[in-house]
Amino acid sequence: MSSHGDEHQQATGAGGQGDDAERRATEKFISDLLARGEAVFEGEEPTPRTTHVVKRGDDGRLTVRRLRFLH
């Protein structure tokens, strides 16, 4: 019985690690956009360089929406 439980924990852990890596990648992407002045948080006035808007959801997660492409 314990080996079955161990397999389940490993499968769950692997999914958790993937979710964590995805979250870190998203946070890095958003951080880089903000650092370059290419993103603003929702409700802020976009600048001529703004290409993305960052929104914080009710659960605290950040999402990004592209406004435009710069030429």
MARVOKE-620385 format. One record per residue: residue in one letter; x negated, y negated, z of N, C-alpha, C in turn. Coordinates in Angstrom, 3 decimals. Example, Ala and Ser with C-alpha at 12.3 -4.5 7.8 and 13.67 -1.06 7.14 Angstrom:
BEGIN
SITE type       nu       nv       nw      cau      cav      caw       cu       cv       cw
SITE    A  -13.190    5.690    7.800  -12.300    4.500    7.800  -13.200    3.300    7.800
SITE    S  -12.850    2.250    7.080  -13.670    1.060    7.140  -12.900   -0.030    7.870
% end
This chain:
BEGIN
SITE type       nu       nv       nw      cau      cav      caw       cu       cv       cw
SITE    M   -0.812    1.191    0.000    0.000    0.000    0.000   -0.857   -1.257    0.000
SITE    S   -1.963   -1.251    0.725   -2.764   -2.461    0.793   -3.398   -2.799   -0.547
SITE    S   -3.745   -1.791   -1.352   -4.345   -2.102   -2.641   -3.343   -2.800   -3.549
SITE    H   -2.069   -2.437   -3.459   -1.044   -3.106   -4.259   -0.931   -4.572   -3.836
SITE    G   -0.959   -4.806   -2.540   -0.888   -6.179   -2.036   -2.099   -6.989   -2.462
SITE    D   -3.290   -6.360   -2.476   -4.499   -7.049   -2.898   -4.408   -7.459   -4.365
SITE    E   -3.871   -6.564   -5.205   -3.733   -6.875   -6.623   -2.808   -8.079   -6.799
SITE    H   -1.729   -8.114   -6.040   -0.788   -9.221   -6.149   -1.453  -10.532   -5.733
SITE    Q   -2.231  -10.495   -4.665   -2.894  -11.710   -4.209   -3.902  -12.197   -5.244
SITE    Q   -4.625  -11.286   -5.870   -5.596  -11.683   -6.873   -4.898  -12.307   -8.076
SITE    A   -3.789  -11.721   -8.502   -3.057  -12.266   -9.635   -2.525  -13.653   -9.296
SITE    T   -2.015  -13.809   -8.096   -1.505  -15.110   -7.665   -2.646  -16.108   -7.577
SITE    G   -3.780  -15.685   -7.032   -4.934  -16.562   -6.899   -5.450  -17.020   -8.241
SITE    A   -5.463  -16.138   -9.220   -5.949  -16.505  -10.544   -5.064  -17.588  -11.147
SITE    G   -3.761  -17.466  -10.975   -2.850  -18.485  -11.490   -3.060  -19.802  -10.777
SITE    G   -3.295  -19.735   -9.474   -3.523  -20.948   -8.700   -4.772  -21.666   -9.142
SITE    Q   -5.818  -20.912   -9.468   -7.061  -21.528   -9.919   -6.865  -22.223  -11.253
SITE    G   -6.071  -21.619  -12.148   -5.795  -22.236  -13.436   -5.023  -23.525  -13.265
SITE    D   -4.044  -23.512  -12.365   -3.261  -24.714  -12.095   -4.147  -25.810  -11.520
SITE    D   -5.065  -25.436  -10.641   -5.963  -26.400  -10.022   -6.899  -27.004  -11.060
SITE    A   -7.410  -26.174  -11.958   -8.301  -26.668  -13.007   -7.553  -27.611  -13.944
SITE    E   -6.313  -27.278  -14.261   -5.507  -28.139  -15.120   -5.234  -29.481  -14.440
SITE    R   -4.937  -29.438  -13.152   -4.683  -30.666  -12.405   -5.929  -31.548  -12.381
SITE    R   -7.089  -30.949  -12.140   -8.337  -31.720  -12.112   -8.640  -32.339  -13.480
SITE    A   -8.395  -31.583  -14.545   -8.636  -32.105  -15.893   -7.714  -33.276  -16.197
SITE    T   -6.460  -33.171  -15.794   -5.504  -34.257  -16.006   -5.921  -35.490  -15.224
SITE    E   -6.318  -35.305  -13.970   -6.747  -36.430  -13.143   -7.989  -37.104  -13.739
SITE    K   -8.915  -36.325  -14.265  -10.133  -36.860  -14.881   -9.771  -37.666  -16.124
SITE    F   -8.879  -37.129  -16.957   -8.439  -37.819  -18.167   -7.823  -39.164  -17.819
SITE    I   -6.934  -39.177  -16.822   -6.267  -40.414  -16.412   -7.275  -41.392  -15.823
SITE    S   -8.160  -40.896  -15.001   -9.190  -41.745  -14.396  -10.047  -42.403  -15.464
SITE    D  -10.425  -41.647  -16.488  -11.235  -42.192  -17.576  -10.465  -43.255  -18.363
SITE    L   -9.188  -42.995  -18.640   -8.362  -43.992  -19.341   -8.293  -45.292  -18.549
SITE    L   -8.063  -45.177  -17.248   -7.966  -46.358  -16.393   -9.300  -47.102  -16.337
SITE    A  -10.395  -46.370  -16.237  -11.723  -46.988  -16.151  -12.061  -47.765  -17.418
SITE    R  -11.614  -47.263  -18.563  -11.883  -47.935  -19.835  -10.875  -49.051  -20.131
SITE    G   -9.880  -49.215  -19.281   -8.870  -50.239  -19.502   -7.857  -49.851  -20.566
SITE    E   -7.754  -48.566  -20.864   -6.850  -48.096  -21.903   -5.500  -47.639  -21.348
SITE    A   -5.324  -47.713  -20.035   -4.065  -47.284  -19.422   -3.703  -48.226  -18.291
SITE    V   -2.398  -48.331  -18.054   -1.867  -49.072  -16.918   -0.817  -48.193  -16.258
SITE    F   -0.555  -48.455  -14.992    0.518  -47.733  -14.314    1.859  -48.305  -14.744
SITE    E    2.864  -47.476  -14.744    4.202  -47.898  -15.124    4.608  -49.115  -14.303
SITE    G    5.162  -50.121  -14.964    5.577  -51.349  -14.301    4.554  -52.460  -14.418
SITE    E    3.305  -52.106  -14.755    2.275  -53.126  -14.955    2.342  -53.631  -16.386
SITE    E    1.880  -54.849  -16.590    1.878  -55.453  -17.921    0.760  -54.842  -18.767
SITE    P    1.093  -54.282  -19.926    0.044  -53.732  -20.797   -0.836  -54.842  -21.372
SITE    T   -2.084  -54.533  -21.592   -3.025  -55.456  -22.213   -3.137  -55.082  -23.693
SITE    P   -3.832  -55.878  -24.483   -4.023  -55.507  -25.889   -4.767  -54.176  -26.069
SITE    R   -5.546  -53.775  -25.074   -6.298  -52.513  -25.158   -5.521  -51.322  -24.614
SITE    T   -4.360  -51.539  -24.025   -3.593  -50.462  -23.404   -3.026  -49.521  -24.463
SITE    T   -3.347  -48.254  -24.315   -2.820  -47.236  -25.223   -1.930  -46.229  -24.502
SITE    H   -2.001  -46.196  -23.172   -1.264  -45.211  -22.387   -0.626  -45.861  -21.156
SITE    V    0.473  -45.267  -20.694    1.116  -45.655  -19.447    1.103  -44.443  -18.529
SITE    V    0.698  -44.654  -17.278    0.629  -43.590  -16.283    1.832  -43.721  -15.356
SITE    K    2.498  -42.611  -15.121    3.666  -42.603  -14.239    3.446  -41.570  -13.136
SITE    R    3.784  -41.957  -11.903    3.703  -41.036  -10.773    5.107  -40.499  -10.519
SITE    G    5.246  -39.180  -10.584    6.535  -38.542  -10.369    6.902  -38.492   -8.896
SITE    D    8.127  -38.077   -8.615    8.603  -37.954   -7.235    7.763  -36.968   -6.429
SITE    D    7.182  -35.976   -7.125    6.359  -34.971   -6.454    4.903  -35.406   -6.321
SITE    G    4.586  -36.629   -6.800    3.230  -37.144   -6.681    2.356  -36.867   -7.890
SITE    R    2.846  -36.063   -8.819    2.056  -35.749  -10.008    2.033  -36.940  -10.961
SITE    L    0.897  -37.093  -11.619    0.746  -38.160  -12.591    0.992  -37.609  -13.989
SITE    T    1.709  -38.379  -14.792    1.913  -38.027  -16.191    1.504  -39.225  -17.043
SITE    V    1.114  -38.936  -18.266    0.633  -39.968  -19.174    1.525  -39.981  -20.411
SITE    R    1.849  -41.182  -20.858    2.621  -41.341  -22.089    1.854  -42.299  -22.986
SITE    R    1.664  -41.884  -24.224    0.952  -42.757  -25.187    1.896  -43.847  -25.655
SITE    L    1.396  -45.073  -25.622    2.155  -46.220  -26.120    1.905  -46.446  -27.604
SITE    R    0.636  -46.412  -27.974    0.249  -46.740  -29.353   -1.174  -46.282  -29.617
SITE    F   -1.540  -46.351  -30.868   -2.902  -46.102  -31.290   -3.529  -47.449  -31.612
SITE    L   -4.779  -47.616  -31.277   -5.486  -48.849  -31.654   -6.122  -48.660  -33.018
SITE    H   -6.085  -49.696  -33.817   -6.661  -49.623  -35.167   -8.014  -50.247  -35.178
% end
